[in-house]
Amino acid sequence: MIKKKKKFVLPESEVNVVPLMDILTTMLFFLILMASTANFTIIKGSSTASGSSTTTAEEKPRFDLGILYKSPKRIEVFLGKTKGLEIADEKGFNNFRKKNLYAFQNIGHRKVLTGTPETIFQKTQELIQGLKVYFPAEKKVTLALGDKIVYESIVQLMDKISKAQDPKGEIELFPEIVLQEIEPQGDKS
Amino acid sequence: MSKKRRPLQEMAINITPLMDVLTVLLFFLVKIFTISSMDLTSFEDVHLPTLPTAHYPPEEAVTLAIGTTQIKTADGVISQLTAKKDVTSSDLDEDGKTIKALLSYLQKQMDKRNEIFSNLEDKSLLPPGKLMLQVDKDIPFQLIKKVLYTAGQVGYKEFQLLSEKEE
């Protein structure tokens, strides 16, 4: 009698997925519980009230852009002396300056913007955007605020000052914002 | 002749699609879930303003909440506010600008940070302290400037003003 040898067949390897299922399910529940639906964003700022100074001991000319927001319907934009600064297209800037700004005392130029809070922020952004064209490397702006200005308005104005939307995308304006209070005497108005 | 009963077939649940869905969900949630040690607690009396565009995501910082009735920190209530949403004069230092309890709290936080970097001889090499402000949208700058001034006394010079992004 010839015995037929049974061909040795390797047993099918089985992967036990039960522990994997346990871990995945646990992680899933954990992540669902921990995931937040709130979408927070921050605007960065510094403050002269905190001791960070906007003035330097250097003698070289520096870009000095200030925004005074004392009452909800009035914003004043100040631009310090520009002599000695790097200006992209000086002729264009002179034309811009003549159309949009007024010489103020002996410290530079000023523009007063009035209107409702919505329109006034938009006007400020347009003016700032115009200035950015001639000072593309500058990023700092000082924002002086009145005591009665509320947080919502502060943040919305900071949003308008720091960047703008354009058909081509987002434009960075002046993202380094220094907050300060309006001094009781000698404020630029 | 007796009919042979067919043995009942073993039921097998096909878990392959379930595995696919769970794995995709897991990767999705890991992607949107930011693992951070920072706890962004929302406070009842703090209604944040909304902004149309995003700026930066919140970063690790000491958090302070200024609500309509209280100033709060991770340690609890620092100061009660008046009806005009300002601190009482008894909570202020002699200079009329520094909030005493807040100064003490922030000093403790700064000391903790300095302790971590105790090996560093020159502490001025450390980046300035960061403070995150969760402020109710109707709080006036009159109060905020006192908080900024107090924080500045301790060495917190960079601030993160928290808002919600409009959906």
HADDOCK unambig.tbl for C-alpha pairs under 7 A between the chains (distance, minus, plus):
assign (segid A and resid 24 and name CA) (segid B and resid 22 and name CA) 6.93 0.50 0.50
assign (segid A and resid 28 and name CA) (segid B and resid 26 and name CA) 5.98 0.50 0.50
assign (segid A and resid 31 and name CA) (segid B and resid 29 and name CA) 6.30 0.50 0.50
assign (segid A and resid 35 and name CA) (segid B and resid 33 and name CA) 5.64 0.50 0.50
assign (segid A and resid 39 and name CA) (segid B and resid 164 and name CA) 5.83 0.50 0.50
assign (segid A and resid 39 and name CA) (segid B and resid 165 and name CA) 5.71 0.50 0.50
assign (segid A and resid 40 and name CA) (segid B and resid 57 and name CA) 6.82 0.50 0.50
assign (segid A and resid 40 and name CA) (segid B and resid 162 and name CA) 6.88 0.50 0.50
assign (segid A and resid 40 and name CA) (segid B and resid 163 and name CA) 5.83 0.50 0.50
assign (segid A and resid 40 and name CA) (segid B and resid 164 and name CA) 4.57 0.50 0.50
assign (segid A and resid 40 and name CA) (segid B and resid 165 and name CA) 5.90 0.50 0.50
assign (segid A and resid 41 and name CA) (segid B and resid 54 and name CA) 5.68 0.50 0.50
assign (segid A and resid 41 and name CA) (segid B and resid 55 and name CA) 5.84 0.50 0.50
assign (segid A and resid 41 and name CA) (segid B and resid 56 and name CA) 5.56 0.50 0.50
assign (segid A and resid 41 and name CA) (segid B and resid 57 and name CA) 5.14 0.50 0.50
assign (segid A and resid 41 and name CA) (segid B and resid 58 and name CA) 6.17 0.50 0.50
assign (segid A and resid 41 and name CA) (segid B and resid 162 and name CA) 5.96 0.50 0.50
assign (segid A and resid 41 and name CA) (segid B and resid 163 and name CA) 5.43 0.50 0.50
assign (segid A and resid 41 and name CA) (segid B and resid 164 and name CA) 5.86 0.50 0.50
assign (segid A and resid 41 and name CA) (segid B and resid 165 and name CA) 6.23 0.50 0.50
assign (segid A and resid 42 and name CA) (segid B and resid 55 and name CA) 5.99 0.50 0.50
assign (segid A and resid 42 and name CA) (segid B and resid 56 and name CA) 5.30 0.50 0.50
assign (segid A and resid 42 and name CA) (segid B and resid 57 and name CA) 6.11 0.50 0.50
assign (segid A and resid 42 and name CA) (segid B and resid 58 and name CA) 5.84 0.50 0.50
assign (segid A and resid 42 and name CA) (segid B and resid 160 and name CA) 5.60 0.50 0.50
assign (segid A and resid 42 and name CA) (segid B and resid 161 and name CA) 5.25 0.50 0.50
assign (segid A and resid 42 and name CA) (segid B and resid 162 and name CA) 4.54 0.50 0.50
assign (segid A and resid 42 and name CA) (segid B and resid 163 and name CA) 5.96 0.50 0.50
assign (segid A and resid 43 and name CA) (segid B and resid 55 and name CA) 6.11 0.50 0.50
assign (segid A and resid 43 and name CA) (segid B and resid 56 and name CA) 6.65 0.50 0.50
assign (segid A and resid 43 and name CA) (segid B and resid 160 and name CA) 5.66 0.50 0.50
assign (segid A and resid 43 and name CA) (segid B and resid 161 and name CA) 5.19 0.50 0.50
assign (segid A and resid 43 and name CA) (segid B and resid 162 and name CA) 6.70 0.50 0.50
assign (segid A and resid 44 and name CA) (segid B and resid 159 and name CA) 5.71 0.50 0.50
assign (segid A and resid 44 and name CA) (segid B and resid 160 and name CA) 4.71 0.50 0.50
assign (segid A and resid 44 and name CA) (segid B and resid 161 and name CA) 6.30 0.50 0.50
assign (segid A and resid 45 and name CA) (segid B and resid 158 and name CA) 6.09 0.50 0.50
assign (segid A and resid 45 and name CA) (segid B and resid 159 and name CA) 5.18 0.50 0.50
assign (segid A and resid 45 and name CA) (segid B and resid 160 and name CA) 6.41 0.50 0.50
assign (segid A and resid 46 and name CA) (segid B and resid 157 and name CA) 5.80 0.50 0.50
assign (segid A and resid 46 and name CA) (segid B and resid 158 and name CA) 4.89 0.50 0.50
assign (segid A and resid 46 and name CA) (segid B and resid 159 and name CA) 5.73 0.50 0.50
assign (segid A and resid 47 and name CA) (segid B and resid 148 and name CA) 6.96 0.50 0.50
assign (segid A and resid 47 and name CA) (segid B and resid 157 and name CA) 6.70 0.50 0.50
assign (segid A and resid 49 and name CA) (segid B and resid 148 and name CA) 6.24 0.50 0.50
assign (segid A and resid 49 and name CA) (segid B and resid 149 and name CA) 4.80 0.50 0.50
assign (segid A and resid 49 and name CA) (segid B and resid 152 and name CA) 6.71 0.50 0.50
assign (segid A and resid 50 and name CA) (segid B and resid 148 and name CA) 5.85 0.50 0.50
assign (segid A and resid 50 and name CA) (segid B and resid 149 and name CA) 4.89 0.50 0.50
assign (segid A and resid 50 and name CA) (segid B and resid 151 and name CA) 6.46 0.50 0.50
assign (segid A and resid 50 and name CA) (segid B and resid 152 and name CA) 3.45 0.50 0.50
assign (segid A and resid 50 and name CA) (segid B and resid 153 and name CA) 6.47 0.50 0.50
assign (segid A and resid 50 and name CA) (segid B and resid 157 and name CA) 5.75 0.50 0.50
assign (segid A and resid 51 and name CA) (segid B and resid 152 and name CA) 5.89 0.50 0.50
assign (segid A and resid 52 and name CA) (segid B and resid 157 and name CA) 6.70 0.50 0.50
assign (segid A and resid 146 and name CA) (segid B and resid 141 and name CA) 6.81 0.50 0.50
assign (segid A and resid 147 and name CA) (segid B and resid 140 and name CA) 6.27 0.50 0.50
assign (segid A and resid 147 and name CA) (segid B and resid 141 and name CA) 4.89 0.50 0.50
assign (segid A and resid 147 and name CA) (segid B and resid 142 and name CA) 4.25 0.50 0.50
assign (segid A and resid 148 and name CA) (segid B and resid 140 and name CA) 5.22 0.50 0.50
assign (segid A and resid 148 and name CA) (segid B and resid 141 and name CA) 6.07 0.50 0.50
assign (segid A and resid 148 and name CA) (segid B and resid 142 and name CA) 6.50 0.50 0.50
assign (segid A and resid 149 and name CA) (segid B and resid 140 and name CA) 5.36 0.50 0.50
assign (segid A and resid 149 and name CA) (segid B and resid 141 and name CA) 5.56 0.50 0.50
assign (segid A and resid 150 and name CA) (segid B and resid 137 and name CA) 6.58 0.50 0.50
assign (segid A and resid 150 and name CA) (segid B and resid 138 and name CA) 5.25 0.50 0.50
assign (segid A and resid 150 and name CA) (segid B and resid 139 and name CA) 5.27 0.50 0.50
assign (segid A and resid 150 and name CA) (segid B and resid 140 and name CA) 4.11 0.50 0.50
assign (segid A and resid 150 and name CA) (segid B and resid 141 and name CA) 5.84 0.50 0.50
assign (segid A and resid 151 and name CA) (segid B and resid 135 and name CA) 6.97 0.50 0.50
assign (segid A and resid 151 and name CA) (segid B and resid 137 and name CA) 4.98 0.50 0.50
assign (segid A and resid 151 and name CA) (segid B and resid 138 and name CA) 5.98 0.50 0.50
assign (segid A and resid 151 and name CA) (segid B and resid 139 and name CA) 5.56 0.50 0.50
assign (segid A and resid 151 and name CA) (segid B and resid 140 and name CA) 6.04 0.50 0.50
assign (segid A and resid 151 and name CA) (segid B and resid 141 and name CA) 6.59 0.50 0.50
assign (segid A and resid 152 and name CA) (segid B and resid 49 and name CA) 5.27 0.50 0.50
assign (segid A and resid 152 and name CA) (segid B and resid 137 and name CA) 4.51 0.50 0.50
assign (segid A and resid 152 and name CA) (segid B and resid 138 and name CA) 6.55 0.50 0.50
assign (segid A and resid 156 and name CA) (segid B and resid 51 and name CA) 6.73 0.50 0.50
